[in-house]
Structures are given as structure tokens and as C-alpha cells.
Amino acid sequence: MLEHFFTCPHCWETISMLIDNSISKQSYIEDCEVCCNPIQVSVQFFNSELVDFQATSIEQ
């Protein structure tokens, strides 16, 4: 597992998520721990190293 810090696209607070680096490509929705708004998270790993991370807002 890898802890990754980033800025929430809704409230602009710095938050962190634990990401499973044993899965090379992932896409899921997780709520911000500060503002509780949903975030579309897309990650990609190569040899267990994070090569792409995107966190985008989901309009409700």
C-alpha cells in the first residue's frame, strides 16, 4: 500500500488516500475525508511505482 497526498478538487484541502500498488490500473470513486464530496480517482502503477494519478470532481 502507498499513501498518496493530493488536493481535493472540491474543497482544495490536502488529503491522502491509501492506494494498493499491487494492482497496475485502477479507477474508483472515493469521498473526500474533509468535505465528503465524491472524487473520481484513477491511478496507474508500473513495477509498483506510481506513474499516473488523477483526482477529478464528480458533479452531483
C-alpha positions in Angstrom: 0.0 0.0 0.0 1.1 3.5 -0.8 -0.1 6.7 0.9 -0.6 9.5 -1.7 -1.3 13.1 -0.8 -3.2 15.4 -3.2 -5.6 18.3 -3.4 -9.3 17.7 -3.3 -10.9 19.1 -6.5 -13.9 20.3 -4.5 -12.6 21.9 -1.3 -8.9 22.3 -2.2 -7.8 20.8 1.0 -4.8 18.5 1.0 -5.9 14.9 1.8 -4.4 11.5 1.5 -5.5 8.1 0.3 -4.0 4.6 0.6 -3.6 3.1 -2.8 -3.0 -0.6 -3.5 0.2 -0.6 -5.6 -0.2 -4.4 -6.4 -2.9 -3.5 -9.0 -1.4 -1.8 -12.0 -4.5 0.2 -13.2 -7.4 1.3 -11.0 -10.4 3.6 -11.2 -12.8 4.2 -8.4 -14.9 6.8 -6.6 -14.0 7.8 -3.0 -15.4 10.6 -0.9 -13.2 13.4 0.4 -12.4 13.0 4.0 -12.8 16.8 4.6 -15.9 17.8 2.5 -17.4 14.4 1.8 -17.9 15.1 -1.9 -17.2 12.2 -4.3 -13.9 12.1 -6.2 -13.2 10.0 -9.3 -9.7 8.6 -8.7 -7.7 7.0 -11.5 -4.2 5.6 -10.8 -1.6 3.6 -12.7 1.4 1.8 -11.5 4.4 0.4 -13.3 6.6 -2.1 -11.3 4.7 -0.9 -8.2 5.7 2.7 -8.8 3.0 5.3 -9.2 3.2 6.7 -12.8 -0.2 8.4 -13.1 -2.6 9.8 -10.5 -5.8 11.8 -11.4 -8.4 13.0 -8.9 -11.4 14.8 -10.6 -14.6 16.1 -9.2 -17.9 14.4 -9.8 -20.9 16.8 -10.1 -23.9 15.8 -8.1 
